[in-house]
């Protein structure tokens, strides 16, 4: 599985955090959610944390689904 990439974030003066993916806004976090996000970024892999918080990550079942007989061309 490829590692997530292309994410960045900025913390605004009012405490909000804006997460972008490849230059496009993916999520805006405010209040306690923003604080929790910043703590997770400081403790772990920032790209993986941002991918998880935005929902922009693969679940690992794509290959299984692609190979399922129901999804094969006939």
N, C-alpha and C positions, 0 to 999 in steps of 0.2 A: 504494500500500500504506500502511496506517495505521501510525504509529509505535506501538510497544508502550507500555503505560502501566499504572499501578496496582501497580507493584512497589515494594517497600521491603525493606530488610535491616537487621539489627542484629548487631553483633559482641558476643559474650558474653565475659566475663572469662576463660573457659577457652580462648579462641582459636577457638571455633566461630562460624560465621556462619549465621544463619537468614534465608532469603529468603522473603518472603511476597508473595502476589499477591491483592489485594483483601481483605486481612485473613486469608487462609488460608495456612497454611504450605505452601510449594511445594518447598523443598529445605533441607537442612542440610549444610553443608560443614565439614570438620574438617582439621586439619593442613596439609599443603602445598597441598591444593586450596583451602582457605580463604585462604591467603596469596596464591595466584595470582589468585583471584577479586578480592580487595581491590586488587591491583595493576592489574588490568584495569579495575575501576570507577574508580580514580583517573585512569587514562589515557584513558578513552573515555566514551561516553554510558552513564550508569548504567542507564537503563531497557532499552536494547538489550542490554547485557551480562547483566543479570539474566534477561531473556527467553531469551537464548541458553543460559545456564547451567541454566535450569529446563526447557528444551525447550518452553516455552509461546510459540512464535512461529509465524507462518505462513511457509510455504516459497515462496509466490508462484505455486504451480501450482493453486490452488483454482479460479480462474476458468476455466482451461484444462480442468480435469477436469469442471466443471459444464457446460461447453459441448460436451463430447465426445458424439457420437451415441449411444454406449452408455448415457449417463446422461440422455437426453431421454425425457420421457413420451410414450407412444404413444397 
